[in-house]
Amino acid sequence: MRHARLYFLPLLLLLAACHSDPPVVNAPDPKPDITKNLANANRYIVESEETQINSFVERHQWQVSQTPTGARIHEYKKGDGTRLQFEETVTAEYSVSDLTGREIYTATRDTLTVGRRQPTAGLDAALLMLHHGSRAHVIVPPNEAYGMVGDGDRIASRKILLYDISVD
């Protein structure tokens, strides 16, 4: 029995020396990266809107120019006056529809101050590319129009707008 203890003790020491911590398994983070998910969702929405706008322009075979903010301008009657200037006050008549052709607001005659984001930032950016006497279609993506909330009246959330505008 005494000899059994002598063999048993080294065996215990050997087993203790070989003992290691269990392997660490990288468990998924219980909290998803919300910021990353929202950024991906937003990227998908913007890409989808761009596809809709580009398809619309292609179907209508419009030659368009694009503002730095993403609005598209189809100037179907070039004005013979001077180019509109920042903070210039102009009289314009415009109607608003969506890309299906559904009229949202009928023709409105309004006095606008260029550069003051009136009535939307996208249309305002387009005005800076027009001349007095111009007639144009301006396609404004939601992020440059009424965005996630709409206008609280007739323009729904994330609506792409089509302005038909003439500038005096």
C-alpha positions in Angstrom: 0.0 0.0 0.0 2.9 2.2 0.8 4.3 1.7 -2.7 0.9 2.5 -4.2 1.1 5.9 -2.5 4.5 6.6 -4.0 3.2 6.0 -7.5 0.0 7.8 -6.8 1.7 11.0 -5.6 3.8 11.5 -8.8 0.7 10.7 -10.9 -1.2 13.5 -9.1 1.7 15.9 -9.6 1.9 15.0 -13.3 -1.8 15.6 -13.8 -1.7 18.9 -11.9 1.2 20.1 -14.1 -0.7 19.2 -17.3 -3.9 21.0 -16.2 -4.7 23.9 -18.3 -7.6 26.3 -18.5 -10.5 25.3 -20.8 -10.3 26.8 -24.2 -12.0 30.2 -24.6 -14.8 30.3 -27.1 -15.6 33.6 -28.6 -19.3 33.9 -27.9 -21.3 36.4 -30.0 -21.7 39.8 -28.5 -25.2 39.8 -26.9 -25.7 43.5 -28.0 -25.6 44.0 -31.8 -23.7 46.9 -33.1 -26.7 49.1 -33.6 -24.6 51.9 -35.2 -23.3 49.5 -37.9 -26.7 48.1 -38.5 -28.3 51.5 -38.9 -25.5 52.7 -41.3 -26.0 49.6 -43.4 -29.8 50.1 -43.5 -29.3 53.8 -44.4 -26.8 52.8 -47.2 -29.3 50.4 -48.6 -32.1 53.0 -48.6 -29.9 55.6 -50.3 -28.8 53.1 -53.0 -32.4 52.1 -53.6 -33.4 55.7 -54.0 -30.5 56.3 -56.4 -31.6 53.3 -58.5 -35.2 54.7 -58.6 -34.0 58.2 -59.7 -31.6 56.8 -62.3 -34.2 54.5 -63.7 -36.7 57.4 -64.0 -34.2 59.6 -65.8 -33.3 56.7 -68.2 -37.0 55.9 -68.9 -37.6 59.6 -69.8 -34.3 59.9 -71.7 -33.5 63.1 -69.9 -30.1 64.7 -70.1 -29.6 65.8 -66.5 -27.0 67.6 -64.5 -26.5 66.8 -60.9 -26.0 69.2 -57.9 -23.4 68.4 -55.3 -26.2 67.4 -53.0 -27.7 64.8 -55.4 -30.6 66.6 -57.0 -30.9 66.1 -60.8 -31.9 68.9 -63.1 -33.4 68.5 -66.5 -33.5 71.9 -68.0 -36.0 71.6 -70.9 -36.0 75.4 -71.6 -32.8 77.2 -71.0 -33.3 80.6 -69.7 -31.9 83.6 -71.6 -31.2 85.7 -68.5 -28.4 85.7 -66.1 -27.6 82.7 -63.8 -29.4 82.9 -60.4 -27.2 84.1 -57.6 -26.9 83.2 -53.9 -29.3 85.2 -51.8 -31.0 86.6 -54.9 -34.8 86.9 -54.6 -36.7 85.4 -57.5 -40.2 84.6 -58.5 -40.8 81.0 -59.4 -43.8 78.9 -60.3 -43.5 75.2 -59.4 -45.6 72.1 -58.9 -44.6 69.0 -57.0 -45.2 65.3 -57.9 -43.7 62.0 -57.1 -41.9 59.8 -59.6 -45.1 57.9 -60.4 -46.6 61.2 -61.7 -49.0 61.6 -58.8 -49.4 65.3 -58.2 -48.7 66.3 -54.6 -49.0 70.1 -54.9 -50.4 72.0 -57.9 -48.6 74.9 -59.4 -47.7 77.5 -56.8 -46.2 80.9 -57.5 -43.8 81.9 -54.9 -41.0 84.3 -54.1 -37.8 82.5 -53.1 -34.5 83.6 -51.8 -31.8 81.5 -53.4 -29.6 79.9 -50.9 -32.1 79.9 -48.0 -33.2 76.2 -48.5 -36.6 77.2 -49.8 -38.7 75.2 -50.1 -36.2 72.3 -49.9 -32.4 72.1 -49.8 -32.4 70.0 -53.0 -34.5 72.5 -55.0 -32.4 75.4 -53.6 -29.2 73.8 -54.8 -30.7 73.3 -58.3 -31.8 77.0 -58.4 -28.1 78.0 -58.3 -27.6 76.1 -61.6 -30.5 77.8 -63.4 -30.9 81.1 -65.3 -33.7 83.6 -65.3 -36.3 82.3 -67.7 -35.4 78.7 -67.2 -37.9 75.9 -67.1 -36.7 72.6 -65.5 -37.6 69.4 -63.9 -35.7 68.9 -60.6 -35.6 65.5 -59.0 -34.9 65.8 -55.3 -33.9 62.8 -53.2 -35.5 62.5 -49.7 -32.4 63.5 -47.8 -32.5 66.8 -49.6 -36.3 67.2 -49.3 -38.4 66.3 -46.4 -36.5 63.2 -45.3 -37.8 60.7 -42.8 -40.7 62.8 -41.6 -42.3 64.2 -44.7 -44.0 67.6 -44.6 -46.7 66.6 -42.2 -49.3 67.2 -44.9 -49.1 65.5 -48.3 -45.5 64.5 -48.7 -44.8 61.1 -47.1 -41.7 59.9 -45.4 -38.7 59.2 -47.7 -40.5 60.5 -50.8 -38.5 61.4 -53.9 -39.9 64.7 -55.3 -40.1 65.9 -58.8 -40.5 69.7 -59.2 -41.5 71.3 -62.4 -40.3 74.8 -62.0 -40.1 78.0 -64.1 -38.0 80.9 -62.9 -38.8 84.5 -63.9 
